[in-house]
Amino acid sequence: MLRQLSLAIALAVTTAAAAPVFAQAAPAPAAAVDAQSPQGIVTTISDDLAKAIEGHQAELKSDKEKLIAVIDDVFLPHFDIDYASILVLGQNASKATPEQRERFAKAFYNSITHRYAEGLLNYTRGRVKVLPFSGDLNNKRTVVRTQVMLDDGKSVSVDYAFRKSKTGDWKAYDVIIEGISYITNYRNQVDAEIKKEGLDKLTADLEQKGSAAIDEMQQQNGGARK
């Protein structure tokens, strides 16, 4: 998801991979848009990312931890990592303890962001068009639809799924690129790994190997769409 977000995490938002896609999201038209609405959040992420990335690419390329900090600052406040990780775990979530779920969420998020972080350095303004919002903000879930322009001139459909928290805040939890969900993409691979080695072993691998564990998981389970 993240790479096809290539999405902004998102994260979210890469060349059409999670983090990068969010990164390229273009501001909505000047017409009044609630900054706390899903559409406003996508716009905020785009603006904040531009401020953090533009003019600093060389510095961030040589300092990956600083780049990761940019991702944490820009995307993390607007992304429901805990809920997304529960969806990635699927049926395995109900069998895990709260501590196991929390540990997996942190390890999975860190491994994903490290794998796709450099995609953010390709961020340029204006490559993402946020489409007019047609959802109902009275509902607890909604989708923000965007079109991402690729280098070859083709456009890719990138949708961001949002849910409203108990406090009333909107947070993104999934990115769907050309109909492919980041959640579903990784859920199948995670499930296969858990069946083979167990959740604790998978989490430990993610903690120790980071992005390399994601690569191995994809290779062993047929690969992920890129």
C-alpha positions in Angstrom: 0.0 0.0 0.0 2.6 2.4 1.0 4.6 2.0 -2.1 1.6 2.3 -4.3 0.5 5.1 -2.2 3.8 5.8 -3.6 0.7 6.8 -1.6 1.3 9.6 0.6 1.3 6.0 4.8 0.2 6.3 3.3 1.7 5.8 4.8 0.8 7.2 2.5 1.3 8.3 -0.9 4.6 7.4 -2.8 5.2 6.9 -6.5 2.0 5.1 -6.1 3.0 3.3 -2.9 1.7 4.2 0.6 3.8 7.1 1.9 4.6 8.7 -1.4 1.1 9.1 -2.5 0.0 11.1 0.5 3.1 13.0 0.0 2.1 14.2 -3.4 -1.5 15.0 -2.6 -2.4 18.4 -4.0 -4.3 21.1 -2.0 -8.0 21.1 -2.5 -9.5 24.1 -4.4 -9.5 27.4 -2.5 -13.2 26.9 -1.7 -13.7 26.6 2.1 -12.7 23.1 3.2 -12.8 22.2 6.9 -9.2 21.4 7.9 -10.4 18.7 10.2 -12.4 16.9 7.5 -10.9 14.0 5.5 -10.4 16.2 2.5 -8.8 18.9 4.6 -6.5 16.4 6.2 -5.2 15.2 2.8 -4.6 18.8 1.9 -2.8 19.5 5.2 -0.6 16.5 4.7 0.4 17.8 1.3 1.2 21.3 2.5 3.1 20.1 5.6 5.1 17.6 3.5 6.0 20.3 1.0 7.4 22.5 3.8 9.4 19.6 5.2 10.8 18.2 1.9 11.2 20.9 -0.7 14.8 22.3 -0.6 15.9 19.6 1.9 16.1 16.5 -0.4 19.9 16.2 -0.2 20.0 16.6 3.5 17.2 14.1 4.1 18.7 11.6 1.6 21.9 11.4 3.7 20.0 11.3 7.0 17.4 8.6 6.9 16.4 9.0 10.5 15.6 12.6 9.9 13.5 11.5 6.9 11.7 9.0 9.1 11.0 11.9 11.6 9.4 13.9 8.8 7.1 10.9 8.1 6.2 10.6 11.8 5.5 14.3 12.1 3.5 14.7 8.9 1.6 11.4 8.6 1.4 9.8 12.0 -1.0 12.3 13.6 -3.5 11.6 10.8 -3.1 7.9 10.4 -4.8 5.3 12.7 -1.9 2.9 13.0 -3.5 0.7 15.7 -6.7 0.2 13.8 -4.8 -0.4 10.5 -2.6 -3.0 12.2 -5.7 -4.8 13.6 -7.1 -5.0 10.0 -3.8 -6.3 8.7 -3.8 -9.0 11.4 -7.3 -10.0 10.4 -8.6 -13.0 12.3 -5.3 -13.2 14.1 -6.1 -10.0 16.0 -8.8 -11.6 18.1 -6.3 -14.3 19.1 -3.6 -11.8 20.1 -3.3 -10.0 23.5 -3.4 -6.2 23.6 0.3 -6.2 24.2 1.0 -8.4 21.1 -1.2 -6.1 18.9 0.6 -3.0 20.2 4.0 -4.5 19.6 3.1 -5.7 16.1 1.6 -2.3 15.2 4.8 -0.5 16.1 7.1 -3.0 14.4 5.0 -3.1 11.2 4.7 0.6 11.0 8.5 1.1 11.5 9.4 -1.5 8.9 7.0 -0.1 6.3 8.1 3.5 6.8 11.8 2.6 6.5 11.2 0.6 3.4 9.4 3.4 1.5 10.8 6.5 3.2 13.0 7.5 0.2 10.0 7.7 -2.0 9.0 10.9 -0.3 12.1 12.6 -1.7 10.5 12.4 -5.2 7.6 14.6 -3.9 6.6 17.4 -6.3 3.6 19.7 -6.0 0.6 19.4 -8.3 0.8 15.7 -9.2 -2.3 14.7 -7.1 -5.8 16.0 -7.8 -8.2 15.7 -4.9 -11.6 14.9 -6.4 -14.8 16.6 -5.1 -16.0 15.0 -1.9 -19.3 13.1 -2.2 -19.4 11.3 1.1 -21.5 11.9 4.2 -19.5 13.3 7.1 -22.2 12.2 9.4 -21.1 8.6 8.8 -18.2 7.1 10.8 -16.4 6.1 7.6 -15.7 7.8 4.3 -13.3 7.9 1.4 -11.3 10.7 -0.1 -10.6 10.1 -3.8 -7.6 11.4 -5.7 -6.0 11.1 -9.1 -2.2 10.8 -9.2 -0.3 11.8 -12.3 2.6 9.5 -13.1 5.8 10.4 -15.0 4.5 8.8 -18.2 1.4 11.0 -18.1 -1.0 8.3 -17.0 -3.2 8.9 -14.0 -3.7 6.4 -11.1 -6.8 6.3 -8.9 -5.7 6.5 -5.2 -8.4 6.5 -2.5 -7.9 7.1 1.2 -10.2 5.4 3.6 -11.0 7.4 6.8 -12.8 6.5 10.0 -14.0 8.8 12.8 -12.5 8.1 16.2 -14.4 8.1 19.5 -13.2 11.6 20.0 -14.7 12.7 16.7 -11.4 13.1 14.8 -11.0 11.7 11.3 -8.0 9.5 10.7 -6.9 7.5 7.6 -6.5 3.8 8.0 -6.2 2.4 4.4 -5.1 3.4 1.0 -6.6 1.8 -2.2 -4.7 2.1 -5.4 -6.5 1.1 -8.6 -8.7 -1.0 -6.4 -5.9 -2.6 -4.5 -6.1 -2.1 -0.7 -2.9 -1.8 1.3 -4.7 -3.5 4.2 -5.7 -6.5 2.1 -2.3 -6.6 0.3 -0.4 -7.1 3.6 -3.1 -9.0 5.4 -2.7 -12.0 3.1 1.1 -12.0 3.6 1.0 -11.5 7.4 -1.6 -14.3 7.7 0.7 -16.7 5.9 3.7 -15.8 8.0 1.7 -16.1 11.3 0.5 -19.6 10.2 4.1 -20.6 9.5 6.0 -19.0 12.5 3.5 -17.3 14.8 2.8 -13.7 15.6 5.6 -13.2 18.1 8.2 -14.5 15.7 6.9 -12.3 12.9 6.9 -9.3 15.1 10.5 -10.1 16.3 11.6 -10.4 12.7 10.1 -7.0 11.9 11.8 -5.4 14.9 15.2 -6.9 14.1 15.2 -6.9 10.3 13.0 -3.9 9.7 12.3 -3.3 6.0 14.2 -6.5 5.1 11.6 -8.5 6.9 8.9 -7.0 4.7 10.9 -7.8 1.6 11.4 -11.4 2.7 7.7 -11.8 3.6 6.7 -10.6 0.1 9.1 -12.9 -1.7 8.0 -15.9 0.3 4.3 -15.2 -0.2 4.2 -14.3 -3.8 5.2 -10.7 -3.6 3.2 -7.5 -3.3 2.0 -5.2 -6.0 4.4 -2.3 -6.5 
